[in-house]
Amino acid sequence: MTDIDGAVEHVSVVVLGAGPTGVTVATLLAQHGVECLVLDRWARVYPQPRAVHLDDEIFRILGRLGVADEFAAISRPALGLRLLDRSMKVLTEFKRETALSRNGFPQANMFDQPALEALLRTNLGRNPRAVLRGSVEVTDVADDGRGRVRVTYSDRADGSQHVVDADYVLGCDGANSITRARIGSRMEDLGFEQRWLVVDVATSAELHQWDGIHQVCDPVRAGTYMRIGEARYRWEFRLLDGEAAADYADLDALAPLLRPWVADVPACELNLVRVTEYTFRAQLADRWRRGRVFILGDAAHLTPPFIGQGMGAGLRDAMNLSWKLAGVLNATLPPEALDTYEQERKPHSRHMIRLALGVGRAMTAGGEFGNVIRRVVVPLLHRVPGLSAKIMDGVTPALRRSAFVHKSHRPRTLAGALCPNPVLAGGERLDAVLGNGFALVTTIAPTPDERASIERRGAVVHVAAPGSELAQWLRRGRASAALVRPDRTVMLTGDQLAALCDALPESSLPRK
Ligand SMILES: Cc1cc2nc3c(=O)[nH]c(=O)nc-3n(C[C@H](O)[C@H](O)[C@H](O)COP(=O)(O)OP(=O)(O)OC[C@H]3O[C@@H](n4cnc5c(N)ncnc54)[C@H](O)[C@@H]3O)c2cc1C
């Protein structure tokens, strides 16, 4: 990394953007032994709180990063999500387990995004393979088509110009991504745009509310309430035409909106942290890659926050791409492995955006259509087959078929879904035992030759005890063994260990 006139230095991967997606992918790459440089325009974490919820699948990713205990200390499990009518009558409830789920963590977790980002950055700083450079503005990303991508950036303090060459560039540069523009990708509009007021309040007063997310369905003034910490609360309200955040700049102006939740609390006990306006959108980039340049996170997809999945989608992108890229960089996976990133992640993101839009429409749709949704559809949601697994139980859909997801035509195949993460007989969770590479989870003990062949390729074998949670999981999937990818997605299941061993890539990612 040098001045524009000097010799250009080289790093394996430049990550553009140190938001939650960029820091996560850099940490995962560094764990896999890949050197990366992260560039961001700000010196410190962006201070405005945005995301407040993440699910157990995302908590599991935080576990992989090594910050599960630290995150548990700054977060708060929630009971789930309730849709209410404008008189606060409950229309339906999606329960979440505050005890540990099959992923090993509570299913709904409330937090403050800057606090999480600070924790992620501190953790990144512990890995010498990743360097974070703040206060720089990236102005260009250019793939020379011959194996190098040149990133140009300026130092915001002194205006000096710099370039760095990379084998790959990951654009984690948010909604207004320059990387997306440079790869010629366009956002597909999924037909949703609304202005919302976002209010953060601190108070040590007890509000005596149901301890989950309240979504008020009202075509005029939809709203959301949630407790995100011991003394922190978030409200979001749809803004009416002609209204602006400035109309709600203090607690007096906000009082009519907050009243259903704070009626018993004197205003002097409430401390307004901030009030701002966001435009919630639903958009999906039409391409997520060109050559050696990829986009991840908000650069690739935007979702209204009605089911709290936007940031989570970025962390899923990071988890999906990092091991593939590390494998390609150390030549244990073919370059085509990278094609599966968009193939797998784009349909999953689209699905999650659609779920968010479904909740958004229930909350905000006007006219007779909206009334029918709220009065008839919402109360019956519990009875819709398929929805129960997705919204009700908080399990996100399995990945589609790809070179790394071999789906059979048998029903209930486990391929594409996450492997559970139970506590094993030794007291450790499965993820800790499996490490960071491929794994074979099996009820059939491998022969010494099979074991040697698996371990030679850097994979770990776990033989599930009869009757254990993993054995039952395999049985429900009608299989004796599962090949599990580094991101803990099941690649393939079967009854013949030899066939599963053959499918194991020649990966030698570091196990820990
Ligand atoms: C009100 C609200 C509520 C939300 N609630 C939730 C929720 O409950 N759960 C959830 O999962 N998500 C939620 N989200 C979404 C979540 O906040 C985002 O999805 C998440 O922040 C995206 O992370 P990211 O790292 O992809 O992008 P960002 O957080 O936008 O980070 C991008 C980074 O790139 C840097 N950057 C951009 N361009 C350049 C450049 N040219 N040069 C240098 N640096 C650059 C920026 O400085 C920034 O640090 C919410 C969002 C909002 C607005």
The ligand as a Gaussian input file, in Angstrom:
#p B3LYP/6-31G(d) Opt

LIG

0 1
 C      -33.577000       1.653000      11.222000
 C      -32.871000       0.390000      10.830000
 C      -33.097000      -0.756000      11.557000
 C      -32.441000      -1.941000      11.210000
 N      -32.686000      -3.057000      11.961000
 C      -32.050000      -4.200000      11.656000
 C      -32.202000      -5.340000      12.486000
 O      -32.897000      -5.316000      13.503000
 N      -31.525000      -6.474000      12.152000
 C      -30.702000      -6.532000      11.067000
 O      -30.127000      -7.604000      10.816000
 N      -30.514000      -5.439000      10.270000
 C      -31.153000      -4.288000      10.543000
 N      -30.916000      -3.175000       9.807000
 C      -29.995000      -3.252000       8.642000
 C      -28.519000      -3.149000       9.044000
 O      -28.269000      -2.007000       9.804000
 C      -27.682000      -3.161000       7.774000
 O      -28.122000      -4.217000       6.956000
 C      -26.195000      -3.315000       8.060000
 O      -25.666000      -2.219000       8.730000
 C      -25.435000      -3.497000       6.742000
 O      -24.087000      -3.757000       7.033000
 P      -22.989000      -3.596000       5.898000
 O      -21.690000      -3.849000       6.579000
 O      -23.364000      -4.425000       4.724000
 O      -23.097000      -2.078000       5.422000
 P      -22.853000      -0.746000       6.274000
 O      -23.180000      -0.962000       7.699000
 O      -23.578000       0.334000       5.555000
 O      -21.295000      -0.516000       6.166000
 C      -20.695000      -0.079000       4.966000
 C      -19.333000       0.520000       5.301000
 O      -18.663000       0.869000       4.081000
 C      -18.031000       2.122000       4.250000
 N      -17.913000       2.742000       2.918000
 C      -18.881000       2.892000       1.989000
 N      -18.389000       3.471000       0.875000
 C      -17.079000       3.697000       1.106000
 C      -16.028000       4.270000       0.328000
 N      -16.234000       4.715000      -0.929000
 N      -14.807000       4.352000       0.883000
 C      -14.567000       3.919000       2.145000
 N      -15.521000       3.348000       2.910000
 C      -16.765000       3.248000       2.397000
 C      -18.960000       2.899000       5.190000
 O      -18.246000       3.901000       5.884000
 C      -19.459000       1.795000       6.118000
 O      -18.667000       1.665000       7.282000
 C      -31.551000      -1.969000      10.109000
 C      -31.311000      -0.810000       9.383000
 C      -31.956000       0.360000       9.735000
 C      -31.665000       1.602000       8.955000

